């Protein structure tokens, strides 16, 4: 009898949030709900891919060369999966709701954005980048790019 094995497929990178991360994220979430953005923070609202229920999470909205982006420093999170399935969502700040379409970037497009993201939010996200910082070479950022989903935010 021959046993067939599934091909080895690398698992998607995901960093589970610690208790400290969840507590830390509560502060910008509450502030954004009342309309105060801390360093570009927003609330991302996206429909659940199975339930259809709105799910929310605080995010850092990166503005780079006049365009807006969402970077997932913890990898393949639920919001990333939901955003892929829905194709868009809302950015919220206070009462303001901004619907948007999400365009996921290819790995080759990510190095400059990862560098800008690390430069702006190093204090908050460095732990998720395993020693890679804003000063890293393009080659190093390209090497880690598959583990960091990036979406361009386009107005609906």
Protein Blocks (a to p, Z undefined) as FASTA:
>chain_A
ZZdddddddddddddddfklmmmmmmmmmmmmnopaeehiacdddddfklopacdddddd
ddeehiacdddfklpafklmmmmmnopacddehjbccddddddddfklmmmmmmmmmmmm
mmmmmmmngopafkbcfklmmmmmmmmccdddddZZ
